[in-house]
Amino acid sequence: MNSLMLRKLIYFLLFSFIITSCKGPEARSPVQTRSGTFIKESAVRNKKIYDEEKKVISKIIAQDSSHNYISSENGFWYFYNKRDTANSEMPDLGDVVKFTYDIKDLNGSLILSEKENGLQHYKVDQSNQDLISGVREGIKLMKEGETVTFLFPSYKAFGYYGIEDKLGSNIPVQSTVTLHSIEQSN
């Protein structure tokens, strides 16, 4: 081979190398693909937990003839310890309410006392306060001066997380709430 041909071959190979190396990055395929099975299994497991808790709560209600339990649209049950039939004002969006509450297991054993929780100031549906959803929803069913006992399935209470060193996961609770005042927002 003469040097001119060798030089052309080297230039050709170098040019080919440069062209092929300028190609953009290729997307890598995922190492692991996920289907929706985890979410589906979780939903089935949570429904089973709720059904079991509902049976336990229904049994408690059936055995308690001294109280008239009301089933809430929000998935919990309650009865009035002290009811005000004259007053018709219930808290609305943005109203500031003051209340006390406790948390007990369904057997009545105290988990968190009113004293531990203290007097709560809560702006209805606008506060980011650390309250369980059952209490937030239950407050809206009360009138000033009333005391109500709520039975909450675990998903309306402390759910999977529970309360460290006090309440395990997925445990239904009861809570007695006294609504002391309602400051209406205009």
N, C-alpha and C positions, 0 to 999 in steps of 0.2 A: 504494500500500500504506500502510496506516496504521501508526503506530509500534508498536502492540500486536502486530500480525502480524509485523512485522519483528523485533521483540524475540523473539517465539516462535520464529521461524525461526533466529535466531542461537543461542538456547538449545538448540534441537533439534540444530543442526549441532555446537555445542560438546559437547553430551552424546554425540552419535554419535562424535565424534572421541575423546573420553575412553574410551568403551567399546571401540573398536577398538584403541586404543593400549595397553590393559591386557592384551592377549593375551600369553601366555608365549613364551619364545624357541623358535624352531624349530630342530630338529637339521639340521645341514648334511650333505649327502651327501659321502662321501670324494672327494678329488680324484683319487686313484688307488687302484684295488682290486688286491689281490694274490691270486694263485692259488698253489697249492702247487708250481708248476713249478720255482722256484729250488731248493727242498729236494730235489725229485725229480731234477733235473739234477745237483745236488751228490752225491747218493747214487750215481748212475750213474757220475759222474766218479771218485769215491773207489773204487768197486768195480773200475773199469778200472785205476786206479793199483795197487791191491792185487794184481790178477791179474798185472800186468806184473812187480811186485816178486817175487811168488811164483815166477814162471818163472825169474827171475835167481837167486833163492836155491836153487831146485831144481837148477839147472844147477851151482851151486857145490857142493852136496851130492853130486851125481852124480859130479863130478870129484875129490872128496876121498875116497879109499879108506882113508886112514889114521885116520879117525874114524867112530864109530858115532853118527849123528845120531838124535835122538829128536824126534818132533813133539809139541808141547805142545797141550793142549786150548785154550789161550789164544791160539793163532794165531802162535806162533813156534817155532823149532827150536833145539836145543842138543846139546852133547856134553860129556862129562866130561874135563877135563884131569887132575884128581886126584879119585878117588872113594873114599868111605869106605863099605865094605860091612858093617862091624861095628856102626856106630852107626845107630840108627833114628830118632833125634829130629830132626824138622824144625820150623821156626818155625811157631807158631800165632798167632792173633789176640792182640794185646797184648804178645807177646814182644819184647824189645829185642835186636836183632841188630847186630853190628859187622862191617862188610865193607869191602872196597876193590873198585873197578871202574875199567875204562877204557872208552873209546868209540873204535872204529875204523870206517872205511868197510869195505865188503865186500871190498876189495882188500887190507886189512890196514894201510892208512895211518892213523897215529895222529891222532885228532881231540882227545880229552881223555885225558890220562894219569892213572894212579892217583894220582900226586903232586898234580896239579891238583885232582882230586876229593877227595883226602884220605881219612882213615878216617871212614866213615859210621856214625852211630848212628841206627838206624831202629826205630821202634815199629810192628810189623807191622799193617797195615791201620788204624792209628789215628793215624799221623803225617801232617801236612800237608806233609811234606818235598818239596822240589822234585826228585823222581826221576821218570824216565820210567816209564810203566806197565809196560813189559817187565821192567825191573829189579825193580820192586816184586813182580810176579808170579813172576819167576824165583827170587827169594830163597826163596820158599815151597816150592820144589822141591829145595832144597839142605839138606845136613847140615853140621854144624860141621866145619871143616877142609877142605871140598871147594872145588875150583876148577872152574868151569863156563864154557864159552864159549857165548853165546847169539847167534843170528841173528834180528834183529828187523826186520819190515817197518816202514815209516815210521810207520804209525799207532800202533805200539807204542813208537816212539822219539820223535823230535822233530817228526814230522808236517809240517804246512804251514809252521810257524814256523822250523824248523831251529835253528841256533845262529849268531848274528850273527858274521860274518867267518870262520866255521869250517865250517859245514855248510849246504848249501842246503835248500830245502823238498822234502818228500816223498822223502827219501833213506833207504833201509834201512841199518842199521848192525849191527855186531857188538860185543859187550861181553864181556870176560872178568871174571868176578866171583869173588872169594875170600871165603868166609864164615868169619870169624875166630872168632866166638863167638855163642852164643844164651843170653840170660838169660830164663828162662821166667817168665811172670807166673803167679801162683797164683790 
